[in-house]
Amino acid sequence: MRTRTLSAVVAGSATAALLLTGVGTATAAPAKSDQHRKTSASASAKAAAAPARAAWDGYIYLYYSAAANSAWRAYYGPTTDFGSDTFNNGVDGYGQRVKNNVNRAFNNDQHWAANIWYNENYQGAVDTFFPGEARQLKVGVRNDNASLNWTYVG
């Protein structure tokens, strides 16, 4: 798993805010993705159309509430258990645990679908976010989430 600088995370959060609110546009070209950087599960569906208005940063942003300005946490690679993670950015929900508290997500990875699982170690119900997708989690996983992995979709 690759690490990011604080400036990359801040830039990514600005991109996420733009896409979630629909305000503003970014003109940067999408970054080239390294297809081997994330652990993937088997692909079961085609990726959704990629948005052209923002640069890809390879993260999925998990939000505490349905509001775009709520607390959030960004993930780049797989996570077997959100148990020790807290929302560290934003307002509403700041400091709350990520596990069982994710309401909304935004996948800002151009080539990988993010799978958010009900249980630890990628077990139980799953909600998949294709590249560029931003929405509330499906019932059954919304506010009942414990792990994250990725599926390469091209």
Buried (B, 14 or more C-beta within 10 A) or exposed (E): EEEBEEEBBEBBBBBBBBBBEEEEEBEEEBEEBEEEBBBBBEBEEEBBEBBEBBBBBBBBBBBBBEBBEBBBBBBBBBBEBBEEBBBEBBEEBBEBBBBBBBBBBBBBBBBBBBBBBBBBEBEBBBBBBBBBBBEBBEEEBBEBBBBBBBBBBE
